[in-house]
Amino acid sequence: MNTSIRWFVGNPVAANLLMIIILIGGFFGAYGIGKEVFPSISVNYITVNMPYPGAGPKEVEEQIVVRIEEAIYNLEGIKSLSSEARKGRGSVTIEIDTNYEMTKMLNDIKSRVDAITTFPRDAERPIVTELLEREEVIRIALFGDAEEPVLKEYGERIRDDLAAMRDIDFVEIWGVRQPQVDIELSEIDMRRYGLSFDDVVSAIRRTSLNLPAGTIRADSGDIQVQTRGQAYYEEDFNRIAVTSRDDGTEITIGDVAVVKDTFEERNSLTRFNGKTAIFLAISVGEDPDVMATTKAVKDYVATGASFLPNELQMDTWQDFSVLFEGRLSLLTKNAIGGLILVFIILMLFLSPQLALWVAVGIGVAYMGALWVLPGVGLTLNMLSMFSFLLILGIIVDDAIIVGESIFRHQEEGYDRLTAAQAGAQAVSKPVFLAVLSTMIFFSPIFFLPGIWAQLLWAIPAITIIALGFSLIESLWILPSHLAQMKPEKERTSELSALHRVRRWCATGLTRVGQNVFRPLLQKALDWHNLTLVVFFLAFALSLTLVGSGYVRQVQMPNVASDFIRMRLEMPDGYSKEAKLEIIKRAERASTQLAGDPIIQEAVKTDRLIANQLSFMWGDTLRLVVELSPEVSGKVQPKLVAERWQYYMGPVPDAKKIDVDITLGPPQSQFSISLTASNTDQLAEAAQFVKQQLEQLPGTRNIRDDLHSGRADIDISLLPNADSLGVSLSQVATQVRQGFYGAEAQRVPRGRDDVRVMVRYPKDARSQVDTLEDMRIRTAAGVEVPFYSVAEATYVPGYSRIKRKDRERSIVISALPSTGKLTVSEIADIMYGDVAEEMRLLFPEVSIKKDGQIEDQEEFNSAALKLFGLAILLIYTLMAIEFKSYLKPLGVLSAIPFGIMGAIFGHLLMGLDFSLLSLVGVLAVSGVVVNDNLVLIDRIIQLREEGEDVHTALLRGSVDRFRPIILTSLTTFVGLTPILFETSVQAQFLIPMVASLAFGVLFATTVTLLFVPCLYMAGASLKQKIRGYASNSNTMLN
């Protein structure tokens, strides 16, 4: 390494060309790198979906879900099964072990499912697919007072226009129902004309068809022969003959039934800004450019609305490029501000030229990383941009340590070339070892379980790449540039005042090192044991702050969003009209917010709400309001949410109401999963768990996912049915035809397959009396009343049935209140004593950890092992380099105190300690190891020169006082701008920045005081052991 340093110092052209190549490569990399909001992740899940039209959840479970589970559960490579049975559809989600190849597992599962021969006749074909995560970047809302066919027509046109654009990969339409032809046949008309559902279905199938009949090979050429009688629209079906009168005149479908060209019946609704709406979701593919995609969409919305009718409008919704652009702008602005502050500090304490080249070196390291990123499959996204900020302190550290060493050699009288060469060589070993150690310290992130490795992969990758280029820049390029640095001349111009300030700062720092730090260290070394005790007590205090809740632990920080989301769960069977009225109440309430006097005190505006989305799916209502850009950051979303609920009024029928005002993952919650074959015991156990949770202090929103409370009707045959020639099959089939419908055929109409359904009118299907009034037709053509051959019994039912690993399951969840029990503490209680008691009361019920608890435990276990292994590897490298077992401990011992600084920083700023805070602690560890290595290396040099331990510690610490102070000061000051940012984007970064900034600041005292005292304590202990051994040998002799 010394040879390469010498060569680059003597060959500035090579150093400059290397820098230019890196910068050019960085520009090309920045131009070609993919841009996405969040990193793409592949989830190891395969889903099997199978429609069973007209069937209830229980039938779907028995006939569909269980059969799929039993067919595939013993396949090697399946980690878990999660199933759900709901009205008309069953699904099984299979989690695949990461060690197995997805394509093979997909084929194996498909083969097993296709081999099942016992599915019901009316069930549709099972669909087996790999679950793919596509990143949605923006939506278009198409809304207005138009009818549904008009919305569908223009929505499909917009979809086709967008799909043809070069910058758009995927477009999906949401909120559009499939067209359907309903042939409504009343019981009265069937009796009048002596018809059955089967008669009408048979007539349609006989008459409505296109059938190719072959080819006539005439002399003049081939002539295709075909029959064309397919009915496509309402008027076509009306003309189909069903039967005839005695006089031979035909009776058509139009005579006996009402034909409606409509849409499938689905309990769903989408509204945007109070109007009926559909949405187009735009996603990016494998080579994403979120900025280009969203620009193309926004340009289309701005210019492409001319073809829309007057009653329709277009607007964008949930533009995720705003997050991307905001993060990029935040980091760019703060990086520039931070570099300026770093430059000012280095200029004041060292020299302007050195400050300039150090700042350039940071840019070179970043550009080098941008050069390589596309080649290793990384994109520019929220996390990779986060990583560039994370490594700022470490990169600055390397450049300052090398630059200060060269500057110190120049101060000592060496010529420029010799100072550059000797200065870089003097610190090359600790800098190289520090960079290598930091790379190893970040590497375990690559091997974290589940999706964590994919999600966080950018952090270690960018850190390692950027540190590699930082090493190249610090040891090869920077010394060459500083070798050309000319000595400063005394100035008499207007800049002389600045020169005097710089000289005062530089000499002042030296005086502080000699006159303040040196005596302080002298005292600390004299009382080294007491000093160590003080540091250990401070560390224990920091841990107490976390344990006692003064610094709360959360998985992710809660950051207020500009979107306020309300979710209402309504009772099963709640009418669509009643749910629509609740939606309209919420819409009216949102329009009243701008004039609310309490909100007006916080912000004066006439436009508080930018947009509103209302969505109904089944018994769930989702209501979203978006704050306008003018009030973003000026009004508390929590206040807006409270006033919105006030104007909306109570919703007493709602089973639960959730309001979310946070950006990012939902609030951490405790959840426990119960599974059992015995449904009754499972429900009782769930009730017991909820009662126990209610007794814990601070638990709220306690709920389960058991969708019960609805009533089902079971039909059974009466004993006299056989004598009347009626079978259960006949009853079941005809009841299904009347209420769900008989599918006569599917008609191709453009891009759609249109179902033709024959059944009772909608009003009749909405009444239980219709069942009692219907007639059952026997094979002999005799009609008998339903009540004379069958009995309808009400039984408790479920709107949705969930299963886990081939057993029914219920998940019970609860949210912890601020300042009360944490999720971990609730888990300890519930999985401890409560679980033991429940096993005694409900022996058939299995208890499984669910949700964040299971993920967190898996993450913690893996992280502990991986980072322990990383520290062991770092220790081994240092031990080999230092030829000592104890010296590496002195370097690594400061890492826990970096955590101490991070905790104190969170306390000072009132922040929660989150996963992002821990990532910041990793960066702190890199800086601390760097500083400690430089210090220990200098102490070892002095010891090898013959200095005693005390003198070596004192001289070495004073020699390294300036670079350590400067690295800590520049890192802290460079990150300061973000600490005081108020934007939404900054709230995600502040915990990590606080860990890094305050961790480095506190770690400075550890490096300069704790490490020398620890070294002194080790030397004293070693001397005592030697003295004891010497005395023992004397006594033996």
Secondary structure, 3 states (H helix, E strand, C coil): CHHHHHHHHHCHHHHHHHHHHHHHHHHHHHHHCCECCCCCCCCCEEEEEEECCCCCHHHHHHHHHHHHHHHHCCCCCEEEEEEEEECCEEEEEEEECCCCCHHHHHHHHHHHHHCCCCCCCCCCCCEEEECCCCEEEEEEEEEECCCHHHHHHHHHHHHHHHHCCCCCCEEEEECCCCEEEEEECCHHHHHHHCCCHHHHHHHHHHHCCEEEEEEEEECCEEEEEEEECCCCCHHHHHCCEEEECCCCCEEEHHHHCEEEEEECCCCEEEEECCEEEEEEEEEECCCCEHHHHHHHHHHHHHHCHHHCCCCEEEEEECCCHHHHHHHHHHHHHHHHHHHHHHHHHHHHHCCHHHHHHHHHHHHHHHHHHHHHHHHHCCCECHHHHHHHHHCHHHHHHHHHHHHHHHHHHHHCCCCHHHHHHHHHHHHHHHHHHHHHHHHHHHHHHHHCCCCHHHHHCHHHHHHHHHHHHHHHHHHHHHHHHHHCCCCCCCCCCCCHHHHHHHHHHHHHHHHHHHHHHHHHHHHHHHCHHHHHHHHHHHHHHHHHHHHCCCCCECCCCCEEEEEEEEEEECCCCCCHHHHHHHHHHHHHHHHCHHHCHHHHHHCCCCCCEEEEEEEEECCEEEEEEEECHHHCCCCCHHHHHHHHHHHHCCCCCCCEEEEEEEECCCCCCEEEEEEECCHHHHHHHHHHHHHHHHCCCCEEEEEECCEEEEEEEEEEECHHHHHHCCCHHHHHHHHHHHHCCEEEEEEEECCEEEEEEEECCHHHHCCCHHHHHCEEECCCCCEEEHHHHEEEEEEEEEEEEEEECCEEEEEEEEEECCCCCCHHHHHHHHHHHHHHHHHHHCCCCEEEECCHHHHHHHHHHHHHHHHHHHHHHHHHHHHHHHCCCCHHHHHHCCHHHHHHHHHHHHHHHCCCECHHHHHHHHHHHHHHHHHHHHHHHHHHHHHHCCCCHHHHHHHHHHHCHHHHHHHHHHHHHHHHHHHCCCCHHHHHHHHHHHHHHHHHHHHHHHHHHHHHHHHHHHHHHHHHHHHHHHHHHHHHC
